[in-house]
Amino acid sequence: MEKPTSPKGSAKKAGTVPRLLSIRLRGGETASGTAFLMPIQSLGPFLSSRKGGLLSLAEPKGFSAGGTGSHVIIRTSTVLFAWADDASLQVDHLAAGGARRRIHVAFDDASSVDGVLSFPSGIRVSDFLARAEEFIPLRDVTLAGATRTSVDLAVNFNAVTTIRDLGPAEAKAGATPAVAQLSTVIKRRRSSLTLVAPADL
């Protein structure tokens, strides 16, 4: 039988790298633990590809249920978003030079975050989101309790209720986007996306 080689008995696959992840769960609880990723993996695709929707974390901290233990297994469906304490772990592998829009993301537990959505140039935000994986990248988020001023999140798209387009990410802070009156809200209903005007919410 192969002996576990990772901290405190949590299985580690050969060639993987330990990464400390912080997780915001539905309901507001924040926890952390170590996941093992391949060197070329980025956070969003890693979370989206968990078999059975299960995420295993070694040396967990902050999980209120179940007492203490050397590792914990959680359902990715219970995660609002996650981020890496190590800035070297990318949230995705999208090449630089694409479009960048600042958006407001509202979740089904009534919480929300603002950040920058990066996506390939030449397509609409709604088209990008319609083809998105379970966890989408949201960059440059100011998050209370994070170890860095600005973090990049992997956001659970299934926990999102609305996404409001706030304009180009390059706009100066406090400036009103020129297309403010034409901005749309993207509302996710089950597996489909519908564009609705703000007045219709």
N, C-alpha and C positions, 0 to 999 in steps of 0.2 A: 504493500500500500504506500502510495506516495505521501511523504510527510509535508504538511503545510509549511511554507517558508515565509509567510507574511506575519505581521505583528499579532501576537496573542491568538494564533490559530486560524485567522480568517484566510481563506484560500487565495493564493496569488498565482496567476498564470505566468508562465515563463515569458520573459521579455517585456512585462508590463512595468509601469512606473507609478509609485504611490502619489496620489494627489489629494490634498486636503480640500474638501468641498464644504461650503456652507449652504444650507437649504432653508427656505422659508416654506412652511407647510400651510395648507389651507387651515384657516383659523388663527393664523398669526404667529404660531410657534416657530422659533428659529433654532436650528440644530446644526451639527457638523459631524464629519467623519471622513475617513480616508477611503477613497476608491482607487482601483487599479486600472489604469488606462494604457493602451498601447502608445508608444512615443508619438505616432502620427495622428492619434485621435484628438478631436476637439470636443468640447463639453456637450454642445447641443446634440450632435449625432450620437455620442456615447449614451446619453440619457434616452434618446429616442429608440435606441436599438436594444434596450434591456429585455432579455428573454422573459416572457410572461409578464412584462411590466414591473419587474422586481429589481430593486437596487440594493446591493449589499455594501455596507460601510463598516470598516474596521475602526476600533477605538472611538465609538460614537460619544458625542457630548450634547447635552441639551434636550434629549428626547425624554419627555415627561412620563410616557407610558412604559410599563414593563420593567421598571427598575434598572439595574446596572447590568453590563455584560461586555464581552470582548468585541462583539459585532452586532449589527442590527440589519434587518431586511425590511425595506419599506416599499410600498407600491408607488410607482412614479405618478400615478393618478392623484395621489394626495399632495404632490409637490406643486406649489405655485411657481417658484423659480429657484434656480440654484446659481451659485457663482464660485469661482476658484479663488482661494486666498493668494495663490501664486499667479502673478500677472502673465507669466510665460505660457500658461494654458489658454489657448484661444477658444472663444465661444463657438466659432465656426471657421471654415477655411475659405470664405469668400474673398476673392482677390480684391486688392485695393483699386479704387477708381470707379466704383459703381455709384449708384444713386444713394443719397442719405436724406432721410426725412425724420424730423422730430415728431414723436407720437406720444399720445397719452393712452395707457393701457389700463382698463378697468377689469377687475376679477370678480368671480362669482361669490366671493366672501365680502364684497363691498370695499376691498382695498384697491389701491391703484399705484402705478409708477409712471414716471416720464422718462423717456430715453430716445436713442437714435436707432432707427431701423435701417440697416444697410442691405441693399439688394441690387441685382444686376441692372445696369442702365437699359433703357428701352422698353421696360415693362411697367405696368401699373402696380401700385401697392396691393390692390385686391387680387391681381393675378399671381403675384408672388406668394401671398398668404394662402391662396387656394391650393397651391402645390406644396405648402410648407410641411416639414416634418412635425412630429408631436411637440418638440421643443424648438422654439424660434429664437434667434439672437436679438438681444436688445442691448445696445452699447451706451456708454457714457451716462450711467444711472447713478445719481447721488442717493445713497442708501444709508439710513441710520444704522449704526452698529457695525458697519463694514470696516475692515482694516485699512482700506484705501479710500481716498476722496471720491473717486469715480470707479465704478465696477461695470463689467460686462455680464449680463444675465443670460441664462438659458431659460426661457419662459415657457411654461406649459400652456400650449395654445388651447387645449381643451378646457382650461380654467378661465379663459378670457371671455368676457361678455361683449365688450365694445373696444374698438380702437379708433381714436380720433387723430386725424392728421393735423398737426400743428404748423406745418410748413417746412421749408428747407432747413436742414440741420445747421447750415452755415449762417443763418440769420442771427443778428445780434440779440443778446439776452434782453428780454423786455420788449422787443420790437414786434409789431403786429404784422403777420405775414400778409403780403399783397393779395393773396387769394383767400383770406380768412372767411369771407362771406360765401365762397364757393367750396370750402372744405367739406369733406364728407366724413361720415362715421361708418365704420365697418362693424357690423353686428354679426356675431357668429351664432347661428341657430342650428344645433345638432351638427351635421356634417357639411352644411352649406353656408355660404357667405352671401349676405344681402347688403347692398349699398342703400343707406337711408339718409335722408336729410336730417340735420340736427334737430329741426323743429318737430320731426316725427317721433322723437324718442319719448 
